[in-house]
Amino acid sequence: MKLKMILLLLGLSGMAGCVQEMKDIVIDSDPKLVVECYLNPADARINVVVNQNRPILGEGSGDRGPGDAVTKAKVVLSSGNQKVTLPYDAETNSYHIPTRQFKLVVGRTYTLEVSATGFPNASASCTIPKLVSVLTSKDGKLTYVAEEKNVYKVYRQRSLSWVNTQANQTGYYLVGNGVGNSTRQNANGKDTTVIELSKTSVVAFLTDSEKSNKNFSTPPLDFLVGEAAKPNDTRIVSEGPMYTFVYNVDANYYQFMESVKLQREVGDNPFTEAVPIYSNIKNGLGIFGACVVHVKKL
């Protein structure tokens, strides 16, 4: 028995001698620009966030937050003969202009170019989807789900329908719910009432590969309405007016958000398949996508 124990210990010590310290392993991590921008004609401003990537190893590698802001980049948005340079705003750590200064048109393709000293020039393009037809809904029952003592989350079952107006193109949709508040904004040179959504939650990722002018309906989905003190209580309390929404997005927006969702579901489990985050930024990381938003009150 003693002999076996000695042999086992010798084997383990030999294995320990083969382990290489992480500091001796070299993993290249070239500096890159990390760019994030979503074009929406109804937004009050066009906003671009520019950070730098974090290293795989070393100082800052374990931080889950965004990399340090790049404050001296040149950010140019263009489409055809239109071109504008977005200034940096230290208060928001982003580059932005009011949307009225650069008209965003559905169906049009836009290019974003970002350059900064010490980084490769980054660029990407996206096309703003065309608006779907009028959004309609069909409601079903309310469901009460216990959260804690005397607190029940209340969900309304709803199916949403619309018509894809884009000829021979796949439609990409993010369907969900959130708190909505109406505001007056000047978008693309016109004063209009816009529903600003907050605390949003995506319930379904959907695609429509049918030809244009085809009716598209979601399956019955459960959307959060508010909270109640007991099951079947009609006194439902919410943080504000609740809306269902359909984000009609381009393929870039859809694939990025879907990959983020899948990665979050994986979490820190080392035994699941790795989920790479989608990026369409050439010579960099991040996302440049577009959307148009449709809302309907719950």
C-alpha positions in Angstrom: 0.0 0.0 0.0 2.8 2.4 0.9 4.5 1.7 -2.4 1.4 2.5 -4.3 0.9 5.8 -2.5 4.5 6.8 -3.2 4.1 6.1 -6.9 0.8 8.0 -7.0 2.4 11.1 -5.3 5.3 10.9 -7.7 2.9 10.9 -10.6 1.0 13.9 -9.4 4.2 15.8 -8.8 5.3 15.1 -12.3 2.0 16.4 -13.7 2.4 19.6 -11.6 5.8 20.1 -13.2 4.2 20.1 -16.6 1.7 22.9 -15.8 2.7 26.2 -17.4 2.1 29.5 -15.7 -0.5 31.7 -17.5 2.0 34.6 -17.5 4.2 32.5 -19.8 1.5 32.1 -22.4 1.3 34.9 -25.1 -2.1 35.6 -26.5 -2.2 38.4 -29.1 -4.8 41.1 -28.5 -4.4 43.8 -31.0 -6.1 47.1 -30.2 -9.5 47.5 -32.0 -12.3 50.0 -31.9 -15.6 48.7 -30.4 -18.5 50.5 -32.1 -22.2 50.5 -31.3 -24.8 52.3 -33.2 -28.5 51.8 -34.0 -30.3 53.9 -36.6 -34.0 54.6 -35.9 -35.8 57.4 -37.9 -38.0 58.0 -34.8 -35.2 58.7 -32.4 -34.4 62.2 -31.4 -30.7 61.8 -32.1 -28.2 59.6 -33.9 -25.8 58.1 -31.2 -22.5 56.3 -31.7 -20.6 54.7 -28.8 -16.9 54.1 -29.4 -14.7 52.2 -26.9 -11.5 50.1 -27.2 -11.4 46.3 -26.8 -10.2 44.7 -23.6 -7.2 42.3 -23.6 -7.7 38.6 -23.2 -5.2 38.5 -20.4 -3.6 41.0 -18.0 -4.9 44.2 -16.5 -8.6 44.9 -17.2 -9.2 41.5 -18.9 -11.6 40.3 -16.2 -13.8 43.4 -16.3 -17.3 42.7 -17.7 -18.0 46.4 -18.5 -17.3 48.2 -21.8 -13.7 49.1 -22.6 -12.4 52.6 -22.1 -14.1 55.3 -24.2 -12.2 56.5 -27.3 -12.7 60.3 -27.0 -10.7 61.5 -30.1 -12.2 59.4 -32.9 -13.4 60.7 -36.2 -17.0 59.4 -36.7 -18.5 59.8 -40.1 -22.0 58.7 -41.2 -22.9 58.8 -44.9 -25.5 57.8 -47.5 -25.1 58.7 -51.1 -24.2 62.4 -51.2 -25.1 62.9 -47.6 -22.2 62.9 -45.1 -21.9 64.2 -41.5 -19.2 64.1 -38.8 -20.5 63.4 -35.3 -18.9 65.4 -32.5 -17.9 63.8 -29.2 -20.0 64.6 -26.0 -18.0 64.1 -22.8 -21.2 64.1 -20.7 -22.6 61.0 -22.5 -19.3 59.4 -23.6 -20.7 59.2 -27.1 -20.7 60.8 -30.5 -24.1 62.2 -31.5 -26.2 64.7 -33.5 -29.9 65.5 -33.5 -31.7 63.3 -36.1 -33.1 66.4 -37.8 -29.6 67.3 -38.9 -29.2 64.1 -40.9 -32.4 62.6 -42.4 -32.9 58.9 -41.9 -35.0 57.3 -44.7 -36.5 53.8 -44.5 -35.1 51.5 -47.3 -31.9 53.5 -47.6 -28.4 52.1 -46.9 -26.0 54.0 -44.6 -22.3 53.6 -43.9 -20.5 54.4 -40.7 -16.7 55.0 -40.7 -14.7 55.4 -37.4 -11.0 56.2 -37.2 -8.7 57.0 -34.3 -4.9 57.1 -33.7 -3.5 53.7 -32.8 -6.5 51.7 -34.1 -7.3 50.2 -37.5 -10.0 52.2 -39.4 -13.4 50.5 -38.7 -16.5 50.6 -40.9 -19.9 49.0 -41.4 -23.1 49.4 -43.4 -26.7 48.8 -42.7 -30.1 49.4 -44.4 -33.1 50.8 -42.5 -36.0 48.4 -43.0 -39.3 49.5 -44.5 -42.3 50.0 -42.2 -44.7 47.1 -41.9 -48.4 47.7 -42.3 -50.7 48.7 -39.4 -50.1 46.5 -36.3 -53.1 44.6 -35.0 -53.6 42.4 -32.0 -55.8 39.6 -30.7 -55.9 39.2 -26.9 -56.4 36.2 -24.7 -56.5 35.4 -21.0 -54.5 36.9 -18.2 -52.0 34.7 -16.3 -50.9 35.3 -12.7 -47.5 34.0 -11.7 -46.4 34.0 -8.0 -43.2 35.9 -7.4 -43.2 36.3 -3.6 -45.8 36.6 -0.8 -48.7 38.8 -2.0 -46.9 39.6 -5.3 -48.1 38.1 -8.6 -46.7 39.0 -12.0 -49.6 39.4 -14.5 -49.2 38.5 -18.1 -51.6 39.1 -21.0 -51.7 36.6 -23.8 -51.6 38.4 -27.2 -51.0 37.6 -30.8 -49.7 40.4 -33.1 -50.2 40.6 -36.8 -48.8 42.7 -39.6 -48.0 42.7 -43.3 -44.4 42.6 -44.5 -44.0 45.4 -47.1 -40.5 44.6 -48.2 -40.5 42.9 -51.6 -38.8 39.5 -51.6 -36.8 40.2 -48.4 -36.7 38.3 -45.2 -38.2 40.3 -42.3 -36.5 40.3 -38.9 -38.5 41.1 -35.8 -38.0 41.4 -32.1 -41.3 41.2 -30.2 -41.7 42.2 -26.6 -43.1 44.5 -24.0 -42.1 47.6 -22.0 -43.1 50.7 -20.3 -44.1 53.5 -22.7 -44.4 57.2 -22.4 -45.5 59.6 -25.2 -43.2 62.5 -26.0 -43.1 65.2 -28.7 -40.0 65.0 -30.8 -38.6 66.5 -34.0 -37.5 63.6 -36.1 -36.3 64.1 -39.6 -37.5 67.7 -39.5 -41.1 66.9 -38.5 -42.7 67.3 -35.1 -44.3 64.0 -34.1 -45.5 62.1 -31.1 -43.2 59.2 -30.2 -43.7 56.4 -27.7 -40.4 56.1 -25.7 -40.0 52.6 -24.4 -38.1 51.7 -21.2 -37.5 48.5 -19.2 -38.1 46.5 -22.3 -38.1 42.7 -22.5 -37.9 40.7 -25.7 -40.3 37.8 -25.7 -39.6 36.4 -29.1 -37.1 36.5 -32.0 -39.0 36.0 -35.3 -38.2 35.9 -39.0 -40.5 36.1 -42.0 -39.2 34.7 -45.3 -42.5 35.1 -47.2 -42.8 37.5 -50.1 -44.1 41.0 -49.6 -47.8 41.8 -48.8 -48.2 38.6 -46.9 -49.9 38.6 -43.5 -47.7 37.6 -40.6 -49.0 36.6 -37.2 -47.1 35.7 -34.1 -48.2 32.7 -32.0 -50.0 33.6 -28.7 -47.3 35.2 -26.5 -47.3 36.3 -22.9 -46.6 40.0 -22.2 -46.1 41.5 -18.8 -48.9 43.8 -17.8 -48.0 44.5 -14.1 -48.4 43.1 -10.7 -51.3 42.1 -8.5 -51.7 41.2 -4.8 -53.6 37.9 -5.4 -54.6 35.6 -8.3 -57.3 36.9 -10.6 -57.1 40.4 -8.9 -58.4 43.0 -11.4 -56.4 45.7 -9.6 -53.2 45.4 -11.6 -50.4 47.8 -10.8 -47.7 48.8 -13.4 -44.8 51.2 -13.5 -46.5 53.1 -16.3 -48.5 52.5 -19.5 -47.5 49.1 -20.8 -47.0 48.4 -24.5 -46.2 45.5 -26.8 -43.7 46.3 -29.5 -42.4 45.0 -32.7 -38.9 46.0 -33.6 -38.6 45.5 -37.4 -34.8 45.3 -37.7 -32.1 44.6 -40.2 -30.2 41.3 -40.2 -27.2 42.8 -38.4 -29.4 44.0 -35.5 -31.2 40.7 -35.3 -28.1 38.5 -35.3 -26.3 40.6 -32.7 -29.2 40.7 -30.3 -29.9 37.0 -30.7 -26.2 36.1 -30.1 -26.2 38.3 -26.9 -29.4 36.5 -25.7 -27.8 33.1 -26.3 -24.6 34.0 -24.5 -26.4 35.3 -21.5 -28.3 32.0 -21.3 -25.0 30.1 -21.4 -23.7 32.2 -18.5 -20.5 31.1 -16.9 -21.0 27.4 -17.6 -17.7 26.1 -19.0 -19.3 22.9 -20.4 -21.7 24.5 -22.8 -20.9 25.4 -26.4 -19.3 28.8 -26.8 -21.5 31.5 -28.3 -19.6 34.1 -30.4 -21.1 37.5 -30.4 -22.1 38.7 -33.9 -20.2 41.7 -35.2 -20.5 43.5 -38.5 -17.8 46.1 -37.8 -15.0 45.6 -40.4 -11.5 45.8 -38.7 -13.2 46.2 -35.3 -15.9 44.9 -33.0 -19.5 45.8 -32.4 -22.7 46.5 -34.2 -24.1 49.0 -36.7 -27.7 48.1 -37.2 -31.1 49.7 -38.0 -34.7 49.4 -36.9 -38.2 50.8 -37.1 -40.5 50.4 -34.1 -44.2 49.7 -33.9 -46.1 49.7 -30.6 -49.5 48.8 -29.4 -50.9 49.5 -25.9 -51.6 46.5 -23.7 
